[in-house]
Amino acid sequence: MIRSPLVRDGRVVGVVTLALTTLLAATIIRSIQVGPVLRKCDDLATALCVAGEGMLATIGSLVGYEAFIVGLDGSRRWTTGFALTG
């Protein structure tokens, strides 16, 4: 996994965890979790790899946590609070 700080207005407000998930989930090749606690982001990345796309709703229901996934077919899905730009 690759971890990177999430910075807003010069402050670290969370951690982005990028998990390359080609072996664990047959339908997801990449996932990104954002949230204030690194360990929980790691746990959510693992859960998403194992449970698949259905886990997005669970992550979206957690206060302060969001997720983005890319499927093997190139499809992209994300929780409703995940901020997409550009």
Backbone as CSV, one residue per row, in Angstrom:
resi,resn,N_x,N_y,N_z,CA_x,CA_y,CA_z,C_x,C_y,C_z
1,MET,0.829,-1.171,0.000,0.000,0.000,0.000,0.874,1.236,0.000
2,ILE,0.342,2.274,-0.600,1.033,3.559,-0.645,0.239,4.527,0.207
3,ARG,0.893,5.226,1.128,0.214,6.181,1.999,0.723,7.585,1.699
4,SER,-0.196,8.536,1.687,0.154,9.919,1.420,-0.724,10.824,2.275
5,PRO,-0.160,11.905,2.834,-0.996,12.800,3.635,-1.998,13.545,2.762
6,LEU,-3.181,13.797,3.300,-4.199,14.604,2.645,-4.101,15.997,3.253
7,VAL,-3.738,16.985,2.429,-3.471,18.336,2.919,-4.523,19.291,2.374
8,ARG,-5.101,20.094,3.264,-6.029,21.155,2.877,-5.625,22.421,3.601
9,ASP,-5.505,23.504,2.859,-5.116,24.799,3.441,-3.839,24.688,4.264
10,GLY,-2.888,23.903,3.785,-1.608,23.761,4.448,-1.605,22.874,5.679
11,ARG,-2.734,22.233,6.005,-2.812,21.355,7.172,-3.055,19.923,6.730
12,VAL,-2.434,18.990,7.425,-2.703,17.583,7.161,-4.030,17.249,7.839
13,VAL,-5.027,16.862,7.042,-6.350,16.580,7.588,-6.718,15.103,7.501
14,GLY,-5.850,14.307,6.940,-6.139,12.887,6.825,-5.041,12.185,6.061
15,VAL,-5.297,10.949,5.714,-4.322,10.134,5.009,-5.026,9.439,3.852
16,VAL,-4.390,9.445,2.693,-4.901,8.712,1.548,-4.125,7.407,1.481
17,THR,-4.830,6.306,1.426,-4.197,4.995,1.299,-4.562,4.440,-0.064
18,LEU,-3.564,4.185,-0.889,-3.774,3.610,-2.212,-3.398,2.140,-2.129
19,ALA,-4.353,1.290,-2.400,-4.109,-0.152,-2.335,-4.242,-0.740,-3.731
20,LEU,-3.196,-1.340,-4.222,-3.280,-2.055,-5.481,-3.775,-3.448,-5.156
21,THR,-4.950,-3.781,-5.656,-5.658,-4.959,-5.157,-5.901,-6.000,-6.232
22,THR,-4.919,-6.274,-7.037,-5.128,-7.200,-8.149,-5.306,-8.642,-7.697
23,LEU,-4.760,-9.042,-6.562,-4.831,-10.437,-6.150,-6.032,-10.762,-5.279
24,LEU,-6.455,-9.838,-4.434,-7.501,-10.151,-3.472,-8.912,-10.057,-4.034
25,ALA,-9.175,-9.084,-4.878,-10.538,-8.904,-5.400,-10.521,-9.072,-6.900
26,ALA,-11.348,-9.932,-7.399,-11.363,-10.226,-8.828,-11.905,-9.066,-9.651
27,THR,-12.618,-8.139,-9.028,-13.238,-7.067,-9.794,-12.644,-5.692,-9.527
28,ILE,-11.797,-5.547,-8.537,-11.226,-4.237,-8.199,-9.719,-4.279,-8.400
29,ILE,-9.174,-3.297,-9.135,-7.724,-3.259,-9.303,-7.072,-2.136,-8.516
30,ARG,-7.843,-1.155,-8.101,-7.265,-0.057,-7.338,-8.317,0.517,-6.410
31,SER,-7.915,0.863,-5.194,-8.838,1.520,-4.273,-8.099,2.599,-3.505
32,ILE,-8.829,3.645,-3.192,-8.280,4.752,-2.407,-9.227,4.993,-1.246
33,GLN,-8.698,5.049,-0.036,-9.476,5.377,1.146,-8.944,6.673,1.720
34,VAL,-9.842,7.528,2.162,-9.460,8.793,2.774,-10.126,8.863,4.136
35,GLY,-9.355,9.261,5.142,-9.923,9.405,6.472,-8.880,9.880,7.460
36,PRO,-9.315,10.244,8.649,-8.411,10.840,9.634,-7.482,9.859,10.348
37,VAL,-7.783,8.573,10.350,-6.969,7.595,11.088,-6.358,6.597,10.095
38,LEU,-5.022,6.612,10.022,-4.298,5.770,9.071,-4.648,4.297,9.222
39,ARG,-4.640,3.795,10.430,-4.900,2.366,10.656,-6.282,1.964,10.137
40,LYS,-7.261,2.825,10.381,-8.609,2.514,9.917,-8.674,2.547,8.386
41,CYS,-7.932,3.474,7.752,-7.877,3.504,6.285,-7.302,2.190,5.753
42,ASP,-6.244,1.701,6.388,-5.656,0.421,5.996,-6.665,-0.717,6.154
43,ASP,-7.371,-0.722,7.283,-8.372,-1.759,7.527,-9.485,-1.701,6.484
44,LEU,-9.928,-0.499,6.157,-10.990,-0.341,5.160,-10.516,-0.759,3.772
45,ALA,-9.247,-0.485,3.454,-8.699,-0.916,2.161,-8.716,-2.439,2.066
46,THR,-8.345,-3.094,3.147,-8.369,-4.555,3.165,-9.796,-5.076,3.033
47,ALA,-10.713,-4.491,3.783,-12.116,-4.918,3.723,-12.682,-4.721,2.320
48,LEU,-12.337,-3.623,1.682,-12.819,-3.357,0.328,-12.267,-4.379,-0.658
49,CYS,-11.012,-4.751,-0.476,-10.400,-5.763,-1.348,-11.101,-7.109,-1.216
50,VAL,-11.456,-7.460,-0.005,-12.077,-8.759,0.248,-13.560,-8.745,-0.105
51,ALA,-14.268,-7.708,0.313,-15.721,-7.664,0.131,-16.137,-7.168,-1.245
52,GLY,-15.264,-6.403,-1.894,-15.598,-5.886,-3.211,-16.414,-4.602,-3.157
53,GLU,-17.004,-4.282,-4.290,-17.709,-3.020,-4.477,-18.813,-2.771,-3.452
54,GLY,-19.430,-3.826,-2.967,-20.494,-3.685,-1.984,-20.052,-2.988,-0.708
55,MET,-18.770,-2.989,-0.440,-18.231,-2.350,0.767,-18.272,-0.827,0.682
56,LEU,-18.447,-0.269,-0.512,-18.477,1.190,-0.667,-19.566,1.828,0.200
57,ALA,-20.741,1.230,0.233,-21.840,1.790,1.028,-21.487,1.824,2.513
58,THR,-20.818,0.776,2.988,-20.414,0.739,4.393,-19.400,1.829,4.691
59,ILE,-18.405,1.969,3.832,-17.389,3.014,4.028,-18.041,4.388,3.971
60,GLY,-18.968,4.574,3.038,-19.654,5.854,2.915,-20.484,6.222,4.134
61,SER,-20.892,5.234,4.905,-21.690,5.509,6.103,-20.826,5.887,7.310
62,LEU,-19.520,5.727,7.207,-18.617,6.068,8.309,-18.265,7.549,8.250
63,VAL,-18.433,8.248,9.342,-18.145,9.678,9.396,-16.667,9.935,9.166
64,GLY,-16.355,10.758,8.159,-14.971,11.151,7.890,-14.207,10.238,6.946
65,TYR,-14.826,9.176,6.457,-14.137,8.227,5.580,-14.833,8.144,4.229
66,GLU,-14.039,8.071,3.179,-14.546,7.962,1.821,-13.676,6.965,1.058
67,ALA,-14.167,6.495,-0.090,-13.410,5.538,-0.888,-13.679,5.741,-2.371
68,PHE,-12.718,5.330,-3.189,-12.784,5.389,-4.644,-12.193,4.092,-5.162
69,ILE,-12.860,3.434,-6.115,-12.317,2.191,-6.674,-12.315,2.237,-8.195
70,VAL,-11.393,1.473,-8.766,-11.323,1.280,-10.212,-11.456,-0.218,-10.453
71,GLY,-12.405,-0.595,-11.301,-12.636,-1.999,-11.612,-11.723,-2.489,-12.715
72,LEU,-11.662,-3.788,-12.887,-10.851,-4.379,-13.953,-11.248,-3.867,-15.326
73,ASP,-12.522,-3.540,-15.487,-13.018,-3.037,-16.767,-12.797,-1.527,-16.932
74,GLY,-12.129,-0.895,-15.962,-11.865,0.536,-16.017,-12.963,1.385,-15.403
75,SER,-14.043,0.757,-14.955,-15.130,1.518,-14.328,-14.648,2.127,-13.022
76,ARG,-15.235,3.262,-12.691,-14.865,3.965,-11.467,-16.110,4.180,-10.621
77,ARG,-15.983,3.921,-9.338,-17.086,4.124,-8.400,-16.517,4.729,-7.123
78,TRP,-17.351,5.498,-6.420,-16.876,6.170,-5.222,-18.035,6.417,-4.278
79,THR,-17.681,6.690,-3.025,-18.689,7.048,-2.036,-19.161,8.463,-2.342
80,THR,-20.343,8.808,-1.865,-20.950,10.098,-2.221,-20.153,11.300,-1.743
81,GLY,-19.380,11.160,-0.689,-18.606,12.289,-0.189,-17.207,12.418,-0.758
82,PHE,-16.821,11.505,-1.644,-15.477,11.556,-2.215,-15.413,12.730,-3.191
83,ALA,-14.509,13.661,-2.953,-14.425,14.863,-3.785,-13.618,14.583,-5.050
84,LEU,-14.272,14.679,-6.188,-13.596,14.507,-7.486,-13.423,15.883,-8.106
85,THR,-12.224,16.149,-8.621,-11.964,17.426,-9.295,-11.357,17.180,-10.641
86,GLY,-11.433,18.183,-11.476,-10.767,18.183,-12.757,-11.297,17.257,-13.724
